[in-house]
Amino acid sequence: MVRVEAMHVNRGRRYRTFQEYLRAVRMTRLMLRSFLGPFAVTFPVALFILDMQFLWVYADELIGKGLDAWIILKLMVFASARLVNLALPLAVLVASIMSMGNLAERSEMTALKASGTSYLKMIRPLVLCMALISGGALWFSNRGWPAANIKFRTLLYSVTRQKPALNVREGVFYNGIEGFSIRAQTKHPDGRLEQVLIHDHRDPEGKRLLVVKAESGQMRQEQGFLVLELNHGVSYEEHQETMSRAQERVYPHVQSRFERQTLRIPLNSLDFSMANQDLFRKSYEMMTLRELAQVSDSLSFEIQDESQALGQYGQRQIRMLRDTTGWFAATATSGKSSSISPWLNALTASSKAQIFNQAREASRNQARSIASARTNEQGKVRRMHRHDIEWHRKFILSLGCMVLFFVGSSLGAMVGRGGLGMPTLLAFLLFILYYILSMTGEELVKIGVLSPAPGMWLSTMLLTPLAVLLTWASATERKLFALRG
């Protein structure tokens, strides 16, 4: 025991005795358990709730297309990865309020303070834990977020393009199979059809059209084909018109009757096909920090070059309109006012009209050129701001979680209530405030009121003083308000 105590003493002045070291270890375990437990529950619950919202929005695009469960599962996983930026701050806020509220409600925080442990020392393990979570959030925003975004966009685009599953209804033409239109007057549950009409228009040039009518039939799917066994029918086949020797139009037509005929229609047009990821790879949501910075810098240089070119264009037009007759200078020197140049006054009426028309057209062309250049420049500025927004967003998730942790832990210690009642209510109210501030700042950037940096950091900048104030109040045991019950 003496050797163990000496070892801990020699490690530094942090722990003077072995009992103090064990007490610090127990406190660390207690704090981590109290925080990680609620965090491990609230984070997946928040993701699940947000996923349900996603399903509600895109339900019409998913239902009735015969998608495999694996495709829907992948879509949900990629959607969950996109929703981490909402679920993670909410989970941190709820877990921090619940953990400190539970400790205060069970008087464990009072016992720790009585043993000489300050509030800042109590939350030190949680701060280190949050540093790891924030670092993981930054890595995810830079690497995981773009990868999940491109897979989600590609899969969602493929799902929305997917045709509905085979569903032939009574009395309605079914056009889901490429090149075919199928209608049955009556459809039985066992696949029997009555009064069947089929249009085959697979010829892209329209040179051949096949129409099949049958009194009855049987429908089934077999190895990627729709098999139609038709009974007692007739088929009509029309070809493109031709010219006879007498220069008369001839419409080739073939009609045949059958007692039994089997049609095998390929269903490959209903198969799910994945779109190419390169369609979305250049979007700002699919880029890392380095790629966003490179694109933003390139756009900034292009905007500067175009602004300089526009200024030089205006100077060239001014030089073109410079007075070469000396009339303006002479009039200014003499001090006499004259509205019409003698040179212009000497021209005929038709020449004057021609000159005025040319000047007016030149002015309009210059105005159109300048307006077009300004529109192009504003479009590039908006693109640059969108890339800057995504660049700042990757850091906001990391530091925003840390700020919300200090707000939540201090509120939990001051409120002194555990469970799912008061902590959850406070967490949702604060998260709504945080979300509104974030969306407001982002919209102000998009409309050009704020630059990307202050606009995107608006919520964090406004909540940081609140976090400092609440942490100071909890550390000094100052009562800013009374909610303890």
Buried (B, 14 or more C-beta within 10 A) or exposed (E): EEEEBEEBBEEEEEBEEBEBBEBBEEBBEBBBEBBBBBBEBBBBBBBEEBBEEBBEEBEEBBEEBEBEEEBBEBBBBBBBBBBBBBBBBBBBBBBBBBBBBBBBBEEBBEEBBEEEBEBEBBBBBBBEBBEEBBEBBBEBBBEBBBBBBBBBBBBBBBBEEBBEEBEBEEEEBBBBBBBBBBBBEEBEEEBBBBBBBBBBBEEEEEEBBBBBBBEBBBBEEEEEBBBBBBBBBBBEBBBEEEEEEEEEEEEEEEEEEBEEBEBEBBBEEBEBEEBEBEEBEEBBBBBBBEBBBEBBEEBBEBBEEBEEEBEEBEEEBEEEEEEEEEBEEBBEEEEEEEEEBEEEEEEEEEEBEEEEEEEEEEEEEBEEBBEEBEEBBEEBBBBBBBBBBBBBBBBBBBBBBBBBBBBBBBBBBBBBBBEEEBBBEBBEEBBEBBBEBBEBBBEBBBEEEBEBEEBBBBBBEBBBEBBBBBBBBBBEEEEEEEEEE
